[in-house]
Amino acid sequence: MSTPRNTTSLVTELCWGAWSELGVSGWGRTHENWAIDPEPLIIFTSSIGSAEPRLRDEAMDWCIQNWRHISQARLGNVLRREPSLATDSWGTFAATVNARTGVHWPEATTERSHYRVTGRSTLRPLSEPSLVVLRMRAMFGVGARTEILRYFLFHPRSKTTASVLAQAAGYTKRNVAEACDLLVQAGLLTSRTVGNRFYYSLSDARTLAAFVGPIPDILPDWNALFRIAGTLRRLGDQAGEHSVDALVVETHQAAQDLEQDLDALDIEGPQRLRGAGILDEWDRWSTALLSDIASGAWPTEGARSSVSVLPDAADRRTTKSRRQKAPVAG
């Protein structure tokens, strides 16, 4: 079995790049063309904190200074949907933020002793494309309505139900249904009934896009992306701890488990070779995939299938670049 580039370092680079867009100190900018989703990033960063304590501390510093931009409800819903992330490290992270801000982030345990806010991190201007999510929250508030509008901004031709919106937005179906009704009353959404279901769509996608402002090209589902990154990191760390036979079983199972998330991101998975042949293929594929996303590029040929690009307010032409095409989140 070949030795791939260290997966933990690549996953850490991905997190640093995303945090740098939010204004965290200590890393060059690599993800200017990505829309950053803060709640999945915060929770995932806490889960890898022991491998990169400086990243954890700077991310915590940013959260303490900018907690008003973060949805407590969304944090709780992500943790409920991803129970494996509700770890001791998350409990300590949340408790430390809570103790210094007075907020009540979920699943908090015991705060870190002797932690000092560094104040090195800042919040980048919300006008930057990568901060479109925070910009919309500044415009419309931190709540379900903003996440619904964000979904439709990223899927301007979509017609969908409250159930689909709830999964994508990270709020409960009840909250989403109530928010959709208000948005229909305000004229931002339209609804139609098919059978016993309500389908919602944007009333005027161009007007919303023009009002919101710059939108980046790469709009991934960060929950799916972090599930993939976490699995690749775990298998990379286990490579030297198990027999070849055990690794073959683990790798085949991981490839199967990741199918749905890879499909959601429109990324091509590894070839499902039989026996030990899958190990070198997995190393090649996972290293190529992580190297791309860690550097801020969407996966290149060999680690991706065809994907689409979101048109902006000016209805820009679809790019021909194979490195910058990207799927839409949700």
N, C-alpha and C positions, 0 to 999 in steps of 0.2 A: 504493500500500500504506500503510495507516495505521501510526502509530507506537504500539505497545502500551506499557503500563507496563513498565519495565525488568525483564526476566525474571530477570536475575542477582540483582537486589536482592530479588525475591520468593523465589527459591530460597534465598538467604542467610537471609531472615526465617524460612523453614520450619526451617532448621537451628538457628538461634538459639533458636527456640521449643522445639524438641525438647531441645536441650542445657540450656535453662533448667530443664526438668523434672528433669534429672539433677543439677542444682545448680550449673551453670556461671554465673559472675558476668557481669552486664552486659546483661540483657534482661528485659523484663516477661514474665509468665507468660501464655501463649496456648494451650498444649496440655495443660492439666490433664486433659482427657477423652480423651487418646490414650495407648495403651500404647506406651512407647518401647522400641525394639529397638536395643541399643547397637552391635553390630558393624557392621551396614550404615551406621549414622549415623557412626561413627568413620571408616570407609573413604571414604564419600562426602564428608565434611567435609574430609578431606585433599586430595581431588581439586579442591576449589574454594578451597583455602587462599590462593592467590595473589590472589583477588578480595577476600578478607576476612581479612587476616592476624591481626586481633585475635581473631576467632572461632577460627582455627586454633590460636593460642597458648593461648587459654583452654581449648579442647578438649584440647590436649596436656597442659596443667596438670592437668585433671581425670583424664585417663588415668594420669598418673604417680602421682597420689594414690590412685586407685581401681582399679588394674589387676587386683586380685584378683577383681573382679566380671566380668571380661571373659574370654571363651573364646578362647584362642589357636587351637584347632582350628577354631572357627567362622570366625575371621578368615581363616585359610588357605583354607577351603572357599569362602567368599564371593569371595575373590580369584581362585580357580581358575575359578569359574563366571562371573566378571565380569573377564576378563583386561584389559579396557581401563582398569580402575581400579588395576591394579598399576603405577602410574606412578612417576616420580622423586619426586613430592611424597609419595606414600605411603611409599616407601622411606626418605625422610628423616624423616617423621613416626614411623614404626616404630622406626627406629634411635635417634631421640632418646628415645623412651620406654624402649627396651631399655637404653640407656646409663645411665639414671637409676633403673632398677628391678631390673635383672638378669633380666628376662623375655626371651623369645625370640620376639617377634612376627615373623611370616613376611615374606619379601621385603624385609627391611631393607637399607639401603645405607649412607649416611654421615649421621651425626647432625648436627643444626644446631649451628653454632659459636656460642658466646656466649649460648646460650639459658638463661634463668634461670626456675626454677619460681616462679610468682607467689604461689601459696598462696591466691589469692582464691576459688577454687572450693571448694565443699563437696559432700557427698552429702546429698540431701534424705532425710527419713525414708522408709524402705522401705514404711511403711504406706500411703503415698499411692497412689491408684489408678493413676496414670501409671507407677509404678515396680513394677508387678506382676511384670515379667520379672526384675528384680533381686531382688525379694522371694522369688520361687520359687527362685532360685539360692542365696539365703541359707538357704532351708529344705532344699533337696534337693541342693545342690552345683552347681558349674559343669560341666555335662556333658550327654551325650545324653539321659539319663533326664529331666532337667528340661525340655529342649526338647520331648520327646515328651509329657510331662504338660501342658506349656503348650499344645501343639497341641490336645490333647483338651479342655483347659479352655476354649479358644476355639471348639471344635467339639464340644460335649458329646454330640451324637447321632451322631457320625461312626463309621463302621466302615471301616478302611482298611488298606493294606498297608505293609510296611516301606519299600518304594520311595517311596511318597508321603510317608511320614513323614520319610525321609531328605532329600528335597528341601525340605520345609517346615522341618525342624529345623536344617539346615545342617551335618549330620554325614554320614559315609559310611554306606552301606546296611549294611555289616557291623556297625559300631558300634551302629546303631539296632536291628538285629535282635537283637543280644546284649542290649541294654538292654531291649527289649520282653520278651524271655524272663524277665529278672529281675523286671520289673514284673508279669508274669503270675504268677510264683512268689510275689510279695509280695501278690497279690490286688488290685492296683490296676487291672490290665487283665485283660480276658478275650480269648481267641482262639478262632477257629473256622477250619476248613479248607474251602476251596472249590476243588475241583480240586487243583492243586499249590501253591496260595497260602494264606498265613495272613492272616486279617483280624483286626485288633485293635480293641478299643473299651474305653471306661471301664467299670469295674465299678459305680461309684457316683459319678456326676457331681455330685450335690448335696453329698455329703460332701467331695469334693475342693474344690469351689468355696467351701464354708463354711470349710474349713481354710485355704485360700489367702488369703481375704479380699477386700477391695474390688477390683473389676475395672472399668476404664473402658468407655465405650460404643464408642469408636472403636478398632478393632483391625486396622489395615491391614497388608498385606504390604509392609514397608518396602523390600525389594529392588525390587519392582515399582514402588513409588512413586518411588524414587530414579532408576530407569531412565527413567521418564517425565519427572521434573523435570530430569534431566541432558540429555535430548533437547531439551526446550523451551528450556533455557538455551543450548544450543549453537546452535539455530536462531535464537534471539533475538540472539545475538552476531553471527551471520553476516548478519543482515538488511541491513546497510549495505555488505556486502562483495561481494555477488554481483548479477548481473543478475536481472531479473524472471523470465526463462525458467529460469535456474538455480535460483532459489528455489522456483519451482513444482515442479520435479523433486524437489528436496530435501524439500519439504513433503509431497508425495504419498508419497514413500518413508518419511518419518518416520511419517506416519499409518498406513501399512501395518505398519511395524515395531512400533508401539505397541499394535496391536490385542489381542495376547494379554495384555499387562499391564493394559490398560484393562478387559478382560473379567474378569481376576482380581480387580480392585478394584471391579468392577461400576460403572464410570464410563463414561458415554456419550461417545464420541469426537466429533470435529468432523464436520460434513457434508462428504462427499467431493465437493465441487463440481469441475467440470471447469475446466481452464486456470487463468488467474490469479485466478479467483473464489475459489479455495481460500485465497489469502493473507489476505484480510481476515477470512474465516471462521476461519482458524487463529489469527489475532491475537485475535479476540474470544473464542474458546473457550479458548485457552491462558492469556490474562490472567484470565478468570473462574475457571478451575481453580486457577491458582497463587495468586490473591488469596484464595480460600477456604482452601486448605490452609495457606498462610502465616499466616493469621489464626487457625488452629485450628478452623475450621469444615469439616465435610465438604462436598464440592461441592454447590452449590444447583442448583435446576432449570435446565436448559439446559447443564449440564456433568456431569450424572449421570443414571443410570437408577435403577430401584427397587433398594433394597439392604435388608439385614437387620440386626437388632440382636441381640447376644448376651444371652440371659437370664442373670441372676446367680443367686447361691445361693437367693435368695428367689423365683426364677422370676418376676421383675418383668414387667409388661406391656410389650409392644412400644410404643415411643414413637411418637407421631404427628408429631413434629417433623421437618420436611423437611431441616433444617440439621444435625441430629445423628445421623441414621441413617448407619450405616457398615457396610462389609463386614468379614468376619472374616479375619484373616491366614491365609496359607498356601494 
